[in-house]
Amino acid sequence: MDGRLSVASLQSGTVIAEAELPGPAWSIAWDRRRRNEVLCGLANRRVAVVDLRQPRDILRELAVDEGQGAPLPVHSLHSLD
């Protein structure tokens, strides 16, 4: 959990995309409608959206309701239609 997203090809075993995230990632999910986008649940209650065609820039970052207490990681994600 070093704040980096790496996507590897299962066929070749090589890394095909890398992105620097704004924090350590705890979970990921593929966007079901936008197949080039990956949602990354971060340790600071945020979700970073990465477009694998341009992984150098975070496409957008979403905040999860802070609620009470210390920030908790986003440990589970699921993309909806």
C-alpha positions, 0 to 999 in steps of 0.5 A: 500500500504505497499509493500506487496503482499498477495494472498488469496483463494476465497474458504477458505478465507485464505492467500495462498502466501505472498511476500515482494515487493521492494515498494508499489504496485499500480496494479497487473496482472496474467501472461497469459503464466506463471500461477504461476507468478504475475506482480506487478506495483510499485509506483516507475515506476518499475514492480516486477515479483513474482513466487507464488511457491517461493514468498520470492524472487522477480523473476525479476524487470523491469524498465519502461522508466523514461521519464521526471519529477518525477517517477509515479506509474505503475497504469495499467498492462496487460499480453500479449500472 
